């Protein structure tokens, strides 16, 4: 049922994984934290208003999908 709500609560692990995202894929800190938090709750896709040329799309940890109109 929608909407599903999950809270990412293991902040130490999220920060550690975000650091790895930054180092491995060159993500900005906030993007890496968002990706890490999404992964920590079992997400398999990450929806964003970022355009596909932004650094968040470099991650290989989760499928990132732009919902910007005309970005497909």
C-alpha positions as MATLAB code, in Angstrom:
seq = 'XXXXXXXXXXXXXXXXXXXXXXXXXXXXXXXXXXXXXXXXXXXXXXXXXXXXXXXXXXXXXXXXXXXXXXXX';
ca = [
       0.000    0.000    0.000;
       1.122    3.539   -0.697;
       2.524    5.654    0.664;
       5.232    3.603    2.281;
       7.288    5.338    4.926;
      10.657    4.157    6.176;
      13.007    6.027    8.471;
      16.743    5.625    7.918;
      17.973    5.499   11.501;
      21.473    3.988   11.478;
      23.173    7.345   11.014;
      26.723    6.128   11.608;
      26.395    3.492    8.887;
      24.655    5.929    6.547;
      27.466    8.464    6.961;
      30.137    5.793    6.448;
      28.447    4.553    3.277;
      27.921    8.123    2.056;
      31.642    8.762    2.445;
      32.301    5.707    0.276;
      29.849    6.992   -2.353;
      31.715   10.318   -2.421;
      35.098    8.639   -2.757;
      34.090    5.992   -5.286;
      31.694    7.875   -7.553;
      32.429   11.545   -6.912;
      29.004   12.391   -5.507;
      28.465   15.549   -3.510;
      27.998   15.075    0.228;
      24.231   15.662    0.324;
      23.576   13.445   -2.700;
      25.697   10.704   -1.159;
      23.772   10.939    2.117;
      20.466   10.683    0.261;
      21.652    7.665   -1.740;
      23.044    5.982    1.362;
      19.848    6.557    3.335;
      17.716    5.186    0.497;
      19.839    2.059    0.261;
      19.735    1.576    4.038;
      15.943    1.178    3.947;
      16.004   -1.222    1.015;
      15.125    1.109   -1.859;
      15.913   -0.211   -5.329;
      15.280    3.063   -7.177;
      15.999    6.678   -6.312;
      13.800    9.358   -7.906;
      15.200   12.849   -8.249;
      14.542   16.196   -9.912;
      18.226   16.344  -10.848;
      19.040   16.298  -14.553;
      20.767   13.140  -15.855;
      24.103   14.938  -16.338;
      24.452   15.610  -12.581;
      26.945   13.693  -10.451;
      24.296   11.730   -8.528;
      23.808    9.602  -11.667;
      27.391    8.275  -11.358;
      26.478    5.954   -8.500;
      26.220    2.251   -9.299;
      24.751    1.449   -5.877;
      21.128    2.119   -6.822;
      19.209    2.996   -9.982;
      18.764    6.771  -10.141;
      15.801    8.048  -12.155;
      15.250   11.679  -13.141;
      11.651   12.870  -13.015;
      12.493   16.146  -14.744;
      10.075   16.500  -17.675;
      11.792   15.675  -20.949;
      14.821   13.993  -19.329;
      14.169   10.526  -20.707;
];
